[in-house]
Structure formats: structure tokens, C-alpha cells
Amino acid sequence: RSGQITGPKEGRPNSPASVASSGSTPSSKAKDHAHNDKSSTPGLKSNTPTPRNDAPTPGTSTTPGLRPIMGKPSGMEALAAPALRTPLSIAGSYATPFAMMGHHEMNGSLTSPGVYAGLHISPQMSVAAAAYGRSPMAGFDPHSHMRPGLQASLTSISGGKPAYSFHVSADGQMQPVPFPPDALIGPGIPRHARQINTLSHGEVVCAVTISNPTRHVYTGGKGCVKIWDISQPGSKSPVSQLDCLNRDNYIRSCKLLPDGRTLIVGGEASTLTIWDLASPTPRIKAELTSSAPACYALAISPDAKVCFSCCSDGNIAVWDLHNQTLVRQFQGHTDGASCIDISHDGTKLWTGGLDNTVRSWDLREGRQLQQHDFTSQIFSLGYCPTGEWLAVGMESSNVEVLHHTKPDKYQLHLHESCVLSLKFAYCGKWFVSTGKDNLLNAWRTPYGASIFQSKESSSVLSCDISADDKYIVTGSGDKKATVYEVIY
């Protein structure tokens, strides 16, 4: 069964490194493949993680055949794809949000359809500009039904970028989204993010998590998790190192229990390790072993009683944390399960797989509820904490935002390579995605207005947002993690 996804398809699961555009190459499988290079990745089969020496080979500055899939050259800079972005509009002057940019500045291009990097259509604002003109009162708010009680305020969004956010109706028709006036302004919407710290882990950082309250950051790489105290400005070395798995196997996920005293770690091994962080020195208090050779992602129930593990064989293992026993397996994915999230009330689970599907599961009844089929492998997903929306990151570079009951969705085009991680802010009003194109993108829920964008030096494999929505941490192919402060 693993044979079914070839080449570019193989996705995340397997190889961090592959994906890391840095050369150090973790295992080569999937993600790299994500990049297309079939040759360099022999054992690629997505469902077979495990250590690999098939990995891409160090030195290459981007992961091996990484880009081809996108048809661009492979140097890192190719990852930048200027065409798409006019970063200015995005990353630039945040302090004065886009309100300063009148529609006339964007209108020049309104009439010309433009290119759309792969698909540029006219600037996103064309519709909105027409609808809202300068006075927010003027227009309709296509999203009013979704945004109860938010105040409209003056602004023009998009800063002249070609359209990148599309509404896809149930019958497949795509239309650029006219962003509402409050898309980028209002309580809980960041203006930008500022890098405040670099954590030099020393290996590709495939997993990151932030403690609540925000003090410690956990970075997972090859064979270990390092713990950093970010409350001390400029801390250059970890306060602790947890040796997990074998020295050469990558950690793919680490999750804290809500009380912050226990960390669960999974990766390229059949065993999950449960660490007691409350003892004087962190120690392993239990190990959970399954038949699958690797775990690609973990989720923990809100009541901290159950842990869910996305296995490389496609199963979702359900562990009772109190008794440390396997209590159930959700079976359905026909290739590795790559990503997972749980609804805020703990009743529903969402999983994405290398079999190009996203599935939802009823945790009370233990059965599959829905299946969404895509034409690309799924590498990342997140369920909005306030409900309704599920954001999905694809190997194809798209981000899609699905409604939990309605058939229509949003499709967002600002990444130029696979979308490796995705996380919602706890307030639910925005989310971030990261990619093999070195980008961290922050998007407005659900329609995807671009709030800010940061370009890193290498693939961004993992991310987390602090519980107070004030910090973002990313894990990079450059063997480091970056801490951002979110500016409101």
C-alpha cells in the first residue's frame, strides 16, 4: 500500500530533513519528497518511516530535488518567489496598517487581470475596492454571517498583491474573496511579528512547543528534545536536553499535557516517550509502544486523559495516559497519517494523511464521521479553537480552509512549496502556516487575508503559538528555532 503515492507525493512524514532546505537531512522520506526527488529517496514509501540513510545528502543547500515539483530552480532563493509576494505590502509597514494605502494605489492594476504566480488574477482588492471604496459603510460584508459582532473599520487590505485568496463554492467555482473592512484591524488581530530570539538547536528542528504560561520552548530534532528558557533574554543554551529515540532518529512531535508537567514525544521510532518534567531532573516515566515504525504527529485530549498518535501505517493510535495502554485504533487512512488536531470540546478529531484525505472522527462513538478528498498529500492541519473552520496545509502549496458543515471553502495561495505546519491562534481569529519555501504566513480566519509574512533562511518545518497569542516559535531546516513576539 505504500506504493501508491509516488514521487512528489510522499509527504511529510517522512523526512524532516528532506524538507529542511538545509542540507542536514533527516530522514529522507516523505516530506522531501515532497519535493519530488524520487531518486534521492529510495525508501521513500510514505508509510515507512524509520531511520533513513536514503536521505538526501547533506550539503545540498535546499533539499535535494526539492523544488522541482514547483517547476522552479532549486536554490534557496528560488524558494522566495518574488512574483507572488510584494512583501512590502505584507511584511512591510505594519505599524501603519494598510489603511494608509488608498485604493487608488492599488487600482492601477485592477483592470489588468495580472498573472497569478501560477495563478494571479487581479488584485485581491479589486472587488473589495469597488465594494467598499473609502467608506467602509458603502459595501456589503460578504462575511457578516461569519463574524458576529466584529466592528467594521476603515482599511483597505491586500496592499496591491494579486489575488491570493479564493472562495470555492460547492460546485467548484473559484472567486477572489472581497475582504471585509475589518480583515486586518480590530481586537486580537496582529499588526506584525518581530523576531526576538534564535535557539540554536544544532539539528533540523522538526517539532516545537511552547509552555503555558510562556516560559519554556521545547525543540525536537535528531534524537533529543532541548528545553529553552525564553524568559531570560538572550539565553543562548538550553536548560535541559531529553534524549529520546535513537541518536539518529528524528523527533516529529512533542506535546505538553495541560499542566505543563509532562511531555510526550514521538518520532521515527515505534515508541512514544512520556517525560516527567516535574522531577528535579526530567526523566522518562513511561513508554508507549505500537506496531507502527514511526509517529508523525501527536494530539492530547483537553482533559489530558488520552493521547492520539498519527502512525506511519495510517492508523491513529489512541492511548490511555493513566494506564499507559492502547485503547483503540482509528483505521481509515491508506497511507501515513501526517497531522492531527482535536476540537476544543474534545469530542471530535481531525486527521490528514499521505493518502490525500482529511478525515474527522467522533471520539465518543469511536467512528469516522467525514472524509474530504484532495488531489495533494496533506502535511498539516489545525482546527479553529472557536469552532467551525479547519485549515489544511497541502503538499501542493495550497492552504484550504474548510467549514465543518458547509461544502464551500477558501483556498489560499501565498506559499510556493509544501505547507509543512499550521497552527491557529487561541483566540481563533488568525492562524499561521509555514512552508518549505522558508515562509511563515499569518492569515485571517477564515478567508485568509494576509496579516503578515516572515521569510526565514531555510524551510520552516514546525510552529507553535503561545496560549496568550503573544509568541510564535518556528522550527527550521537551518538547525535552529526562532521566537517571534506578536505585535498588536
Secondary structure by P-SEA (a helix, b strand, c coil): ccccccccccccccccccccccccccccccccccccccccccccccccccccccccccccccccccccccccccccccccccccccccccccccccccccccccccccccccccccccccccccaaaaaaacccccccccccccccccccccccccccccccccbbbbccccccccccccccccccccccccccccccccccccccbbbbcccccbbbbbcccbbbbbcccccccccccbbbbccccccccccccccccccbbbbbccccbbbbbccccccccccccccccccccccccccccccbbbbbccccbbbbbccccccccccccccccccccccccccccbbbbbccccbbbbbcccccccccccccccccccccccccccbbbbbbcccbbbbbbcccccbbbbccccccccccccccccccccccccccbbbbbcccccccccccccccccccccccccccbbbbbccccbbbbbbbcc
